[in-house]
Amino acid sequence: MIIVNELKPGTSFEYDGNLYNVLDIDHNKTAMRQMIIKIKVKNLRTGVINEMSFTGGDKVEQAHIDRKEMQYLYDSGEALVFMDVEDYDQIEIPKSRLEWEMQFMKPNDIVSVTMYEGEILGVTLPDKVTLQIVECEQAVKGDTATSANKNAVLETGLQIKVPLFIQNEEMVVVSTADGKYSGRA
């Protein structure tokens, strides 16, 4: 058990049968009453972000989340197949749990798979990934009155906005947090 006063961003805990990861914490102490602790958390099973309130001294069960480096192999139709790089064990994760992450992964990429007591929670991607542009609009000369961006489709199917100077077949760096162009590779 861990006292909620000691929680920090990045700490994982179990409460009411759910797994949470602390994103932000705020302590509110007044002279008239007990400390109120507001915690912004992400549910590790559903991905939903919400706020929880506790009083000072409340306890929650600390959760030990395991991370394992695995290689993304292929899409089997209903699920994505990953292989442990150490012992070559393969696991399948349903596509429905990885809708956002699928847009940034290509076969043979190394990702971090998060697990809790044998239950697979999901995939943690690097902050930025390098992907190739497969389809890109042509830039129109003098078309910089509004924004100097054009649409592009990456090798994973993700559609992003890129600057006008980017061409077909170029490698670009994309942020996995918001799916936006970050620079040339």
VMD Tcl script that draws the C-alpha trace (Angstrom):
set ca {
  {0.00 0.00 0.00}
  {1.13 3.52 -0.74}
  {-0.19 6.75 0.81}
  {-1.67 9.09 -1.83}
  {0.41 11.98 -0.41}
  {3.51 10.18 -1.79}
  {2.20 9.69 -5.35}
  {4.22 11.37 -8.12}
  {3.69 11.72 -11.88}
  {4.58 8.42 -13.56}
  {3.59 6.29 -10.56}
  {1.14 3.45 -11.25}
  {-1.46 2.27 -8.75}
  {-4.54 0.06 -8.46}
  {-7.81 1.47 -7.09}
  {-11.34 0.01 -7.28}
  {-10.14 -2.78 -9.58}
  {-8.66 -0.38 -12.15}
  {-5.05 0.41 -13.02}
  {-4.05 4.07 -13.14}
  {-0.94 6.03 -14.05}
  {-0.49 9.44 -12.36}
  {-0.16 12.31 -14.86}
  {-0.39 15.27 -12.47}
  {-1.02 15.80 -8.76}
  {-2.20 18.80 -6.74}
  {-2.13 19.10 -2.95}
  {-4.62 21.54 -1.40}
  {-4.15 22.18 2.33}
  {-6.08 24.75 4.31}
  {-5.94 25.45 8.05}
  {-9.61 24.60 8.52}
  {-9.76 21.11 7.09}
  {-7.84 18.03 6.03}
  {-5.63 18.03 2.93}
  {-7.40 17.34 -0.39}
  {-5.31 15.64 -3.05}
  {-6.49 15.92 -6.66}
  {-4.84 13.52 -9.07}
  {-5.07 13.56 -12.86}
  {-4.79 9.91 -13.93}
  {-4.88 7.75 -17.05}
  {-6.67 4.41 -16.88}
  {-4.11 1.94 -18.26}
  {-6.74 -0.52 -19.50}
  {-9.05 1.92 -21.30}
  {-6.80 4.94 -21.93}
  {-9.36 7.34 -20.41}
  {-7.94 10.37 -18.59}
  {-9.86 11.73 -15.60}
  {-9.41 13.33 -12.17}
  {-9.71 11.69 -8.78}
  {-9.87 13.28 -5.33}
  {-8.55 11.80 -2.10}
  {-8.08 13.08 1.42}
  {-4.61 13.13 2.97}
  {-3.65 9.75 4.42}
  {-5.78 7.61 2.06}
  {-4.00 4.54 0.73}
  {-3.95 2.85 -2.66}
  {-2.32 -0.36 -3.86}
  {0.90 0.27 -5.80}
  {1.03 -1.50 -9.19}
  {4.26 -2.74 -10.70}
  {4.03 -2.36 -14.47}
  {6.45 -4.50 -16.48}
  {7.87 -3.27 -19.78}
  {9.32 -5.65 -22.33}
  {11.08 -4.79 -25.59}
  {9.34 -6.58 -28.45}
  {9.52 -6.53 -32.22}
  {6.37 -5.83 -34.26}
  {6.14 -8.66 -36.80}
  {2.92 -8.42 -38.80}
  {-0.82 -7.76 -38.90}
  {-2.77 -11.05 -38.66}
  {-6.12 -9.47 -39.56}
  {-7.76 -9.28 -36.11}
  {-4.59 -8.63 -34.12}
  {-0.99 -7.43 -34.32}
  {1.75 -10.00 -33.66}
  {4.80 -9.10 -31.53}
  {7.89 -11.18 -30.77}
  {10.03 -11.05 -27.63}
  {13.56 -10.23 -28.82}
  {15.15 -12.33 -26.04}
  {13.28 -15.66 -26.05}
  {11.36 -15.37 -29.37}
  {7.93 -15.88 -27.76}
  {5.12 -14.36 -29.81}
  {2.03 -12.57 -28.52}
  {-1.02 -11.10 -30.23}
  {-2.67 -7.82 -29.23}
  {-6.15 -7.04 -30.65}
  {-6.19 -4.18 -33.17}
  {-8.98 -2.46 -31.24}
  {-6.53 -1.75 -28.37}
  {-3.86 -0.30 -30.66}
  {-5.78 1.94 -33.06}
  {-3.59 5.02 -32.44}
  {-0.27 3.12 -32.18}
  {-0.84 1.23 -35.47}
  {-0.41 4.49 -37.39}
  {3.25 4.73 -36.30}
  {4.43 1.10 -36.46}
  {5.85 -0.76 -39.42}
  {7.08 -4.38 -39.46}
  {10.36 -5.04 -37.60}
  {10.03 -1.93 -35.38}
  {11.08 -2.41 -31.75}
  {8.45 -1.19 -29.24}
  {7.92 -1.47 -25.50}
  {4.95 -3.67 -24.50}
  {3.51 -2.90 -21.05}
  {2.15 -5.70 -18.87}
  {0.62 -6.05 -15.42}
  {0.65 -9.51 -13.81}
  {0.66 -11.19 -17.22}
  {-2.13 -8.97 -18.63}
  {-1.02 -7.05 -21.72}
  {-1.98 -3.38 -21.35}
  {-0.65 -1.97 -24.59}
  {2.33 -0.61 -26.49}
  {4.55 2.35 -25.62}
  {5.96 4.06 -28.69}
  {9.09 6.22 -28.89}
  {8.43 9.99 -28.80}
  {9.18 10.34 -32.53}
  {9.30 7.89 -35.43}
  {10.72 8.12 -38.96}
  {8.31 7.20 -41.77}
  {8.35 7.48 -45.56}
  {5.91 9.57 -47.57}
  {4.11 7.48 -50.20}
  {1.72 10.10 -51.55}
  {2.07 13.86 -51.49}
  {0.19 16.75 -53.08}
  {2.06 19.01 -55.48}
  {2.95 22.42 -54.12}
  {1.33 25.34 -55.91}
  {3.76 28.20 -56.45}
  {2.71 31.29 -54.51}
  {0.28 29.33 -52.31}
  {1.55 30.73 -49.03}
  {-1.23 33.18 -48.20}
  {-2.72 30.94 -45.54}
  {-0.58 28.09 -44.23}
  {2.40 26.76 -46.12}
  {1.40 23.12 -45.64}
  {0.12 20.34 -47.89}
  {-1.38 16.91 -47.29}
  {0.77 13.78 -47.31}
  {0.12 10.07 -46.73}
  {2.76 8.01 -44.91}
  {3.69 4.34 -45.45}
  {1.49 3.31 -42.49}
  {-1.56 5.11 -43.92}
  {-1.37 8.08 -41.53}
  {-2.32 11.40 -43.14}
  {-0.38 14.46 -41.99}
  {0.33 18.04 -43.04}
  {3.87 18.74 -44.24}
  {5.68 21.88 -45.48}
  {5.58 22.65 -49.20}
  {9.22 21.64 -49.82}
  {8.65 17.98 -48.82}
  {8.44 15.58 -51.81}
  {7.25 12.00 -52.46}
  {9.46 9.16 -51.12}
  {11.11 11.44 -48.51}
  {11.62 10.27 -44.94}
  {10.03 12.51 -42.28}
  {10.00 12.50 -38.48}
  {6.53 12.36 -36.90}
  {5.58 12.94 -33.25}
  {3.70 9.95 -31.79}
  {2.00 12.14 -29.17}
  {-0.08 14.20 -31.62}
  {0.68 12.70 -35.05}
  {2.19 15.89 -36.47}
  {5.16 16.51 -38.73}
  {8.29 17.20 -36.70}
  {11.05 17.48 -39.32}
  {13.02 15.77 -42.05}
  {14.84 12.55 -41.28}
}
mol new
graphics top color blue
foreach p $ca { graphics top sphere $p radius 0.5 }
foreach p [lrange $ca 0 end-1] q [lrange $ca 1 end] { graphics top cylinder $p $q radius 0.2 }
display resetview
